[in-house]
Amino acid sequence: MLRSVTPGLRRLLSPRSSRRGDSDEDDDEDEAASIVVPLEQSFSGLRRCLCVWEDPRTETFVGYVRPHPSGAGDFSQDAMRQRVAERGATLHALLQHRHQLRLARDFTRRLKASSDFVRRLSALPEPGEPGEPGDPTPALRELCQELQAHAGHWAALLRRLRTDTWLQALPRCRGEAVVHMRWALLLPALMAARLAREHVEGRLQELSRPGTPTPASEWLADLFQGLEIYNRVVQGLAEELGPEVKVPSAFTVDAVLRLLAAERARAVAQRLQPLLWPQSGTIRDGRVCWEDVVVPWPAGHDVAKKGMGMDTEPSGAEVPPALVAELQALCQEDEELMGHVFGALVSSADSLWQPVLSESPEPPELRPGSAGGWKAVRWLDAARGPAAAALSARYRLLLWEAVGAALGDSLGTPPATPSATVTAAWELSRALAVARVPPECQEELGGLCLRLLCWSVLCSWDTAPPGGLCLRLQVLGRCLAAVAAAHAWLTGRAGRYLAAWALPQFLLLTQGDLQVLKAEAEQLMLRVSETFPEPGDIHGDSSSEPPSLGSPWELQLCQQIRDVANNIQLFSRDVLWMFSTSCKRLSAEIFDQTMPLGRHWRLGPRAELPSSPSAYAAAAVQAVLGQVLQGAQALPYDAQVPTLARVTTAFLEAWMDHILTRRIKFSLQGALQLRRDFEAVRELVCSERSGLAPEAQQALRALCVFRHTDTAVRCLLQQPGGLGGPPRGWGSLRRCCESGVGWDWVGNGVGWDGNWMG
């Protein structure tokens, strides 16, 4: 064994006399491997009788030769065994050191390659700029593939540490060195990922820059395939580094669309801005009057009726043909360019566009996961068309949002004056009214018109034209007129509906429209109080700058607005009471005219219980509660229960008050009929045929007035010889009616009639 070891060690430890190239190093590595690999294999067989361990204090290896278990073949001399143990420990140290040197060489090669790649990325020219002669810009897919290789250096090195038996103890014994190697390889990969992201963003922005020729399909396919590789790289880095290290984010489809839209929006705004400055000078420079800031045309108007929204436009206004032509040309150019881009995206990068279809409804046979799965050719071919359309729709919305923001920043800031801004808004609104542009363009640029008008109003807020009122007073006056007119219209219409007993219209007005008007009045009062505070509402210890006090005219208008808003709140609070009072009065009139007296309630006993309510009861319930229920069905749940509870209580109270007033005497059969009449109310408002929600039915079934009627009927049924058993005196009747309305009936002379007993 020693004779076979010595030449190998001598060859491994022979000094190098001169530096040679990589090919020479590879040849030497192959020659050394042909000798060392058999040596390592033979050494692994010696481990059955040779034990080697490292002394942590001296960092040296110590060997020990185990004696043979049977004693046969064992070494007879201790000196020989000691020499074999020393040589075995030395061989073990040399072999392990060789593996560590090879690991260090692999590490340095990978680190140098990563550093060279980072320097190459830093030296790349900006997209669109000419590069160095003879050094063309590499394809993005090639760059991202190289980035993927450099990002996997640590993973490859870690696999080597785990699979090589000579290196498995290194993380435990040299933990700090392994951690240093990890960060030394991951940090260049992280820096390269950030540089690659900047380069990718530049490539995407280059697509939307004006003057850029239409890219070839191969170039676009290379771009989007490179994006897919980049996304996988940053996802792997994020998993490896954890949340404590900020890794560049992946390029989702929304991020790609936003980059394209932002760059394209800057170009569109630059082409539209010169056409939006005032040309005719119809509005004087400087001040803005109320008539100048009317809404040009309503947002979301029908395209077929564009001309109907221009009645408020100043006379003599003409549609700007240059602006219309430019808008239509921009939309056409953008549609052609982005149609080409999105077609290449859906045909070359499946992982980017597939989430778009998963977020939108689609036929079941085209859903991912159907027959064939995500990679089914039939599904991919059928889904590419809808995916391109969905991407175009998202992009147009982002594009015109960015165009509106860019134009708003340029037209609503100095040196633009309020009058010039109003003129620009009118020019744009007239062009939108006739131009053939996508709905997203109409919506976003229409909103821009409104924002420009609001900006001009704010700039001219305190400026009064000669002989006129400033916009502050004009706005306050119009607010007061609007809220006062709404209050007068609402109260007047509610009174007419109630007088005509048009209950569905009355309830819809007071429980629907009134609540909306009340909320708007509260918001208006809050805004007025914030903008024009009263002298006692301003506190000097506030950290923010307090608003200035208004003029006496402004404070007077504000107080009138508050008064009208308070009146609306009072009317909203009292309208149900007024309604229930009217219902109670009408119910009392109906019972006075229709409820029978005398012998109708003094019938003798019958074998069967009353099966249907009396005719007067059915008519009264339908005349009052039926119409209320019909109107309440159109109300929300939170308004149904209070309305029906008030009206039902008022109706039953009017009914019982009428019985008390007339001092009607009931026989046992009459009490049973009265109970059946009362049940008609409960059947109407608390049953399923009422059309109310189960929660509303349960809430109405728990009304106190129903318990009162039940108590009253129970008192009447406890007559001598009635359903309560043997004859009972007044004492038992008083105890039964001690709580509830029944005792009032006894006290007012309402009770039983004993004449029928003979």
HELIX and SHEET records of a PDB file:
HELIX    1   1 LEU A    2  LEU A   12  1                                  11    
HELIX    2   2 ASP A   22  LEU A   46  1                                  25    
HELIX    3   3 ASP A   78  ALA A  123  1                                  46    
HELIX    4   4 LEU A  140  ALA A  151  1                                  12    
HELIX    5   5 HIS A  153  THR A  163  1                                  11    
HELIX    6   6 LEU A  170  CYS A  173  1                                   4    
HELIX    7   7 GLY A  175  SER A  208  1                                  34    
HELIX    8   8 SER A  217  LEU A  241  1                                  25    
HELIX    9   9 VAL A  253  LEU A  276  1                                  24    
HELIX   10  10 TRP A  290  VAL A  293  5                                   4    
HELIX   11  11 VAL A  303  MET A  310  5                                   8    
HELIX   12  12 PRO A  321  SER A  348  1                                  28    
HELIX   13  13 ASP A  350  SER A  358  1                                   9    
HELIX   14  14 PRO A  364  LEU A  366  5                                   3    
HELIX   15  15 VAL A  377  LEU A  411  1                                  35    
HELIX   16  16 PRO A  418  VAL A  434  1                                  17    
HELIX   17  17 PRO A  439  CYS A  459  1                                  21    
HELIX   18  18 LEU A  471  ALA A  499  1                                  29    
HELIX   19  19 LEU A  503  LEU A  508  1                                   6    
HELIX   20  20 LEU A  509  ASP A  513  3                                   5    
HELIX   21  21 LEU A  514  THR A  531  1                                  18    
HELIX   22  22 PRO A  535  ASP A  537  5                                   3    
HELIX   23  23 PRO A  552  THR A  594  1                                  43    
HELIX   24  24 GLY A  598  TRP A  601  5                                   4    
HELIX   25  25 ALA A  615  VAL A  621  1                                   7    
HELIX   26  26 GLN A  622  GLY A  626  3                                   5    
HELIX   27  27 GLN A  627  ALA A  632  1                                   6    
HELIX   28  28 TYR A  637  ARG A  662  1                                  26    
HELIX   29  29 LEU A  668  CYS A  686  1                                  19    
HELIX   30  30 GLU A  688  SER A  690  5                                   3    
HELIX   31  31 PRO A  694  ARG A  701  1                                   8    
HELIX   32  32 CYS A  704  LEU A  717  1                                  14    
HELIX   33  33 TRP A  730  CYS A  736  1                                   7    
HELIX   34  34 GLY A  742  GLY A  747  1                                   6    
HELIX   35  35 ASN A  755  MET A  757  5                                   3    
SHEET    1   A 2 LEU A  50  ASP A  55  0                                        
SHEET    2   A 2 THR A  60  VAL A  65 -1                                        
SHEET    1   B 2 LYS A 665  PHE A 666  0                                        
SHEET    2   B 2 GLY A 751  TRP A 752  1                                        
END                                                                             
